[in-house]
Amino acid sequence: MKIKLLAGALVAAAMPVTAAAPPFETSAPVAYMVDLSSGAELYAKDADRRIPPASMAKMMTTYLAFKLVNDGKFKLTDEFTVRPETWEKWHGEAAGSTMFLSPNEKISVENLLHGIVTLSGNDASIVLAEGMFGTEAAFVAQMNATAKELGLTNTNYGTANGWPDGGVTFTTARDLAKLAKATYYDYPKLYKSFYGLTEFTWGKDASGKPITQPNRNPLLGKIAGADGIKTGHTDEAGYGFTGSAEQNGRRLVMVVSGIDSFNNRITESVKLMDWGFKAWSTKPVVGAGKLVGEAEVQNGGSAEVGLVTPRAVALTLPTGANADMVVSISYTGPVKAPIKKGQHIADLIVKTKDGLVQSTPLVAAEAVDEAGFFGRAWAGLMSFF
């Protein structure tokens, strides 16, 4: 089985490395940063430690809702009724962050998502879960199934809103970053519609005045291009945040957790994201949709399938550095037919002399059907030679 790299397909600078990875320190017990433009891990501090996500669990609540809307199972205009029992449990100071829903109120999926994403409403999360799956438990089961599909191997959910549950709900900084990446790439239109709002108005106070609450995202207004994603806080978890921002086509995702105060969460989040953009830069390797190689196909109607990059590929380096790049294609074979167009077939591996390794998926450029009987027989015969 072979995979070949096409000559001339890549744009790579061949210059020596002139700078080491830039140093960075944070008081956050857990911290992680990845550059989505290249897949490069820029910073990791205890990134695989299991942590309680607190309200960052709502990232999966939102992702699952996006998936169901995108798949046509629900529309943003669909309305759910706030059950009195749900309102009774999730209102008042003891119930944490709230959207200020009212019992028996009818509210759309769109407004519930604003209540979850912008306001971190615990009430909104449960009303959405019950409206979509009948019970919170059924919705949570689907959250866990979706986590497995996304490869979140150190994540489990016990609630739809991240409320403390004795350790049933846990995740890692690395898994939170994976979920943030999936949200942005899988549902870009919905992401742009709901993330990044500075405030949202819902409910009324005792005097009947509408209630407007600000988004707690510590990057908004402080880092150019910031638009996501979710804060979290409980006594057990401390202050946490999964953030994302894009500048000049380059998107970073960061996670911090276990911080000791609201203000320090702001300080550490802004510091980390600012460092990510200023201390690192990207160099283009190959454009989006570019054919970079071909993979031999087993038992297929075609002997080979083209490999393309679904997104532009870049190499992230310390600002001011240049590097020799060694580019290769890695796969787990054999590549058996049938193959769907867009199916993940291999990975483009970019290595530098200073040890940086970055991996980007390569997908099938076209579909390849399974060969007929005589084609399979001929392939079997030729395998002996």
QUIMO-V171434 format. One record per residue. N is the residue number from 1. RES is the residue in one letter. SS is DSSP state (a for helix, b for strand, c for the rest). PHI is phi in whole degrees, -180 to 180 (* if undefined). OMEGA is omega in degrees with one decimal (none if undefined). Layout:
BEGIN
[[N,RES,SS,PHI,OMEGA] [N,RES,SS,PHI,OMEGA]]
END
This chain:
BEGIN
[[1,M,c,*,-176.5] [2,K,c,-133,170.2] [3,I,b,-133,-178.9] [4,K,b,-117,178.2] [5,L,b,-93,-177.6] [6,L,c,-80,178.7] [7,A,c,-64,177.9] [8,G,c,81,-177.8] [9,A,c,-80,-172.0] [10,L,c,-113,173.2] [11,V,c,-110,-175.1] [12,A,c,-134,178.1] [13,A,c,-77,179.9] [14,A,c,-111,-179.8] [15,M,c,-137,-175.4] [16,P,c,-71,175.3] [17,V,c,-65,-178.4] [18,T,c,-121,-178.8] [19,A,c,-152,176.6] [20,A,c,-85,178.3] [21,A,c,-58,-177.0] [22,P,c,-68,-178.9] [23,P,c,-74,176.3] [24,F,c,-157,176.5] [25,E,c,-133,177.2] [26,T,c,-139,176.5] [27,S,c,-82,177.4] [28,A,c,-65,178.7] [29,P,c,-62,179.7] [30,V,b,-130,179.3] [31,A,b,-153,-177.8] [32,Y,b,-157,175.7] [33,M,b,-146,177.3] [34,V,b,-134,176.2] [35,D,b,-97,-176.5] [36,L,c,-70,-179.7] [37,S,c,-69,-178.7] [38,S,c,-130,-173.1] [39,G,c,82,-176.5] [40,A,b,-75,173.3] [41,E,b,-84,-175.7] [42,L,b,-90,-177.2] [43,Y,b,-157,177.5] [44,A,b,-148,176.5] [45,K,b,-133,-178.3] [46,D,c,54,-172.5] [47,A,c,-70,-179.7] [48,D,c,-108,175.0] [49,R,c,-72,177.0] [50,R,c,-71,-177.2] [51,I,b,-133,170.7] [52,P,c,-76,-175.2] [53,P,c,-79,-172.4] [54,A,a,54,-175.1] [55,S,a,-71,173.7] [56,M,a,-67,171.8] [57,A,a,-62,-179.9] [58,K,a,-67,173.4] [59,M,a,-61,178.0] [60,M,a,-75,175.1] [61,T,a,-56,-180.0] [62,T,a,-70,179.7] [63,Y,a,-58,-179.3] [64,L,a,-64,177.2] [65,A,a,-63,176.4] [66,F,a,-58,-178.7] [67,K,a,-62,-178.5] [68,L,a,-67,176.6] [69,V,a,-69,180.0] [70,N,a,-61,-179.1] [71,D,c,-82,178.2] [72,G,c,83,179.0] [73,K,c,-72,176.8] [74,F,c,-140,173.9] [75,K,c,-110,178.8] [76,L,c,-63,-179.5] [77,T,c,-85,177.2] [78,D,c,-60,-178.4] [79,E,b,-115,175.0] [80,F,b,-118,179.2] [81,T,b,-100,178.8] [82,V,c,-76,179.1] [83,R,c,-67,178.7] [84,P,a,-55,-179.6] [85,E,a,-67,178.3] [86,T,a,-68,178.4] [87,W,a,-61,-178.2] [88,E,a,-60,-178.3] [89,K,a,-78,-169.9] [90,W,c,-117,170.9] [91,H,c,-136,-178.7] [92,G,c,93,-175.4] [93,E,a,-60,-176.8] [94,A,a,-71,-176.4] [95,A,a,-96,176.4] [96,G,c,73,-176.8] [97,S,c,-60,-175.6] [98,T,c,-139,173.8] [99,M,c,-91,-176.5] [100,F,c,64,173.1] [101,L,c,-74,179.8] [102,S,c,-121,179.1] [103,P,c,-62,179.4] [104,N,c,68,176.6] [105,E,c,-71,173.9] [106,K,b,-97,-176.1] [107,I,b,-143,-176.0] [108,S,b,-77,174.7] [109,V,a,-58,179.9] [110,E,a,-58,-178.8] [111,N,a,-72,174.9] [112,L,a,-63,178.4] [113,L,a,-65,174.4] [114,H,a,-62,179.0] [115,G,a,-66,178.7] [116,I,a,-81,-173.6] [117,V,a,-70,-174.7] [118,T,c,-88,-173.6] [119,L,c,-102,-177.8] [120,S,c,58,-175.5] [121,G,c,-68,173.6] [122,N,a,-66,178.6] [123,D,a,-65,-179.7] [124,A,a,-61,-178.9] [125,S,a,-63,-177.8] [126,I,a,-73,177.9] [127,V,a,-63,177.4] [128,L,a,-63,-178.9] [129,A,a,-61,-179.7] [130,E,a,-67,-179.7] [131,G,a,-67,-176.9] [132,M,a,-86,-174.2] [133,F,a,-123,177.7] [134,G,c,90,178.1] [135,T,c,-137,175.7] [136,E,a,-62,-177.8] [137,A,a,-60,179.1] [138,A,a,-66,177.9] [139,F,a,-65,-180.0] [140,V,a,-63,177.2] [141,A,a,-60,178.2] [142,Q,a,-73,173.2] [143,M,a,-59,-179.2] [144,N,a,-69,176.7] [145,A,a,-65,178.9] [146,T,a,-67,177.3] [147,A,a,-60,178.2] [148,K,a,-64,179.5] [149,E,a,-61,-178.1] [150,L,c,-85,179.5] [151,G,c,78,177.1] [152,L,c,-84,-168.6] [153,T,c,-77,179.8] [154,N,c,-120,-176.8] [155,T,c,-132,172.7] [156,N,b,-148,-178.9] [157,Y,c,-119,174.8] [158,G,c,-117,179.4] [159,T,c,-140,179.1] [160,A,c,-90,-176.5] [161,N,c,-126,177.7] [162,G,c,83,178.8] [163,W,c,-61,-179.1] [164,P,c,-52,-175.8] [165,D,c,-138,176.3] [166,G,c,71,176.1] [167,G,c,95,178.1] [168,V,c,-64,178.8] [169,T,c,-90,176.5] [170,F,b,-152,177.3] [171,T,b,-159,174.1] [172,T,c,-135,177.1] [173,A,a,-62,179.9] [174,R,a,-64,179.1] [175,D,a,-67,176.8] [176,L,a,-62,177.8] [177,A,a,-66,176.3] [178,K,a,-61,180.0] [179,L,a,-66,176.8] [180,A,a,-61,178.5] [181,K,a,-61,-179.7] [182,A,a,-63,179.5] [183,T,a,-60,-177.3] [184,Y,a,-69,-175.0] [185,Y,a,-82,-176.8] [186,D,a,-77,-175.7] [187,Y,c,-135,-173.8] [188,P,a,-62,-179.3] [189,K,a,-68,178.5] [190,L,a,-68,177.0] [191,Y,a,-57,-177.2] [192,K,a,-67,-179.1] [193,S,a,-75,-171.4] [194,F,a,-112,-177.5] [195,Y,c,-91,175.1] [196,G,c,100,176.2] [197,L,c,-66,-178.3] [198,T,c,-81,-179.8] [199,E,b,-162,176.8] [200,F,b,-151,-177.5] [201,T,b,-112,174.8] [202,W,b,-159,178.9] [203,G,b,80,179.8] [204,K,b,-135,178.7] [205,D,c,-83,-175.9] [206,A,c,-60,-179.9] [207,S,c,-91,179.4] [208,G,c,88,-179.3] [209,K,c,-83,178.2] [210,P,b,-58,-177.9] [211,I,b,-101,175.4] [212,T,b,-109,179.8] [213,Q,b,-119,179.5] [214,P,b,-83,170.4] [215,N,c,-72,-177.7] [216,R,c,-84,-179.6] [217,N,c,-54,-174.7] [218,P,c,-73,-178.7] [219,L,c,-91,-175.6] [220,L,c,-62,-179.2] [221,G,c,82,-178.3] [222,K,c,-119,178.1] [223,I,c,-123,179.0] [224,A,c,-60,177.2] [225,G,c,83,179.6] [226,A,b,-71,179.6] [227,D,b,-147,-178.9] [228,G,b,-157,6.9] [229,I,b,-133,-174.7] [230,K,b,-157,172.5] [231,T,b,-94,174.9] [232,G,b,-156,176.3] [233,H,b,-159,164.9] [234,T,b,-145,177.1] [235,D,c,-59,-179.0] [236,E,c,-69,-172.8] [237,A,c,-87,-169.6] [238,G,b,74,-179.4] [239,Y,b,-98,-179.1] [240,G,b,-131,179.7] [241,F,b,-163,168.2] [242,T,b,-112,-174.2] [243,G,b,-122,176.9] [244,S,b,-147,177.7] [245,A,b,-153,-180.0] [246,E,b,-130,176.6] [247,Q,b,-136,178.1] [248,N,c,54,177.9] [249,G,c,79,-178.9] [250,R,b,-111,-176.5] [251,R,b,-111,175.7] [252,L,b,-111,172.4] [253,V,b,-123,-179.9] [254,M,b,-130,176.4] [255,V,b,-138,168.5] [256,V,b,-131,-178.9] [257,S,b,-153,175.9] [258,G,b,79,-179.1] [259,I,b,-72,-168.1] [260,D,c,-87,-179.4] [261,S,c,-156,178.0] [262,F,a,-59,-177.7] [263,N,a,-67,177.8] [264,N,a,-68,174.4] [265,R,a,-62,177.0] [266,I,a,-62,-177.2] [267,T,a,-59,-176.2] [268,E,a,-70,179.3] [269,S,a,-67,180.0] [270,V,a,-64,-179.0] [271,K,a,-62,-178.4] [272,L,a,-67,-178.6] [273,M,a,-67,178.4] [274,D,a,-63,177.0] [275,W,a,-62,-178.5] [276,G,a,-59,-179.4] [277,F,a,-79,-174.4] [278,K,a,-87,-175.4] [279,A,a,-86,-178.8] [280,W,b,-127,174.4] [281,S,b,-142,-177.3] [282,T,b,-118,175.0] [283,K,b,-125,-177.7] [284,P,b,-67,176.0] [285,V,b,-114,179.6] [286,V,b,-155,-177.5] [287,G,c,-78,178.8] [288,A,c,-64,177.3] [289,G,c,76,-177.5] [290,K,c,-79,175.1] [291,L,b,-77,-175.9] [292,V,b,-115,-179.1] [293,G,b,-172,176.9] [294,E,b,-136,178.7] [295,A,b,-115,176.1] [296,E,b,-70,-176.1] [297,V,c,-110,177.9] [298,Q,b,-97,177.0] [299,N,c,58,-179.1] [300,G,b,-112,175.4] [301,G,c,-67,173.6] [302,S,c,-120,-176.9] [303,A,c,-78,-177.9] [304,E,b,-139,174.5] [305,V,b,-133,178.9] [306,G,b,-72,179.8] [307,L,b,-114,-178.1] [308,V,b,-125,176.6] [309,T,c,-92,179.5] [310,P,c,-67,178.0] [311,R,c,-136,176.8] [312,A,c,-59,-178.8] [313,V,b,-111,178.6] [314,A,b,-133,175.1] [315,L,b,-108,178.5] [316,T,b,-94,-177.9] [317,L,b,-134,171.9] [318,P,b,-56,-178.3] [319,T,c,-54,-179.9] [320,G,c,92,-177.4] [321,A,c,-92,170.1] [322,N,c,-125,-175.7] [323,A,c,-151,163.8] [324,D,c,-68,177.0] [325,M,b,-119,170.7] [326,V,b,-111,-175.1] [327,V,b,-110,179.2] [328,S,b,-143,177.8] [329,I,b,-118,-179.7] [330,S,b,-118,179.3] [331,Y,b,-155,171.0] [332,T,c,-112,-173.5] [333,G,c,-109,-2.0] [334,P,c,-75,178.0] [335,V,c,-88,-173.2] [336,K,b,-97,172.8] [337,A,c,-77,2.8] [338,P,c,-79,179.1] [339,I,b,-125,178.6] [340,K,c,-90,173.8] [341,K,c,-61,-178.2] [342,G,c,88,179.8] [343,Q,c,-71,178.8] [344,H,b,-69,-176.2] [345,I,b,-109,-172.5] [346,A,b,-151,177.6] [347,D,b,-133,173.9] [348,L,b,-89,-177.0] [349,I,b,-106,176.8] [350,V,b,-115,-179.7] [351,K,b,-121,174.8] [352,T,b,-117,-176.5] [353,K,c,-66,180.0] [354,D,c,-90,172.9] [355,G,c,97,176.8] [356,L,c,-68,177.9] [357,V,b,-129,-179.9] [358,Q,b,-128,-174.6] [359,S,b,-124,178.9] [360,T,b,-132,179.8] [361,P,b,-63,169.7] [362,L,b,-117,-175.3] [363,V,b,-121,-179.2] [364,A,b,-67,179.7] [365,A,c,-73,179.9] [366,E,c,-152,177.7] [367,A,c,-78,175.2] [368,V,b,-129,178.8] [369,D,c,-78,176.2] [370,E,b,-71,179.0] [371,A,c,-67,176.2] [372,G,c,-73,-175.1] [373,F,a,-58,-175.9] [374,F,a,-70,176.5] [375,G,a,-64,178.6] [376,R,a,-68,179.2] [377,A,a,-65,179.2] [378,W,a,-64,178.9] [379,A,a,-63,178.6] [380,G,a,-65,178.7] [381,L,a,-65,-176.8] [382,M,a,-69,-179.9] [383,S,c,-65,178.6] [384,F,c,-73,-177.6] [385,F,c,-106,none]]
END
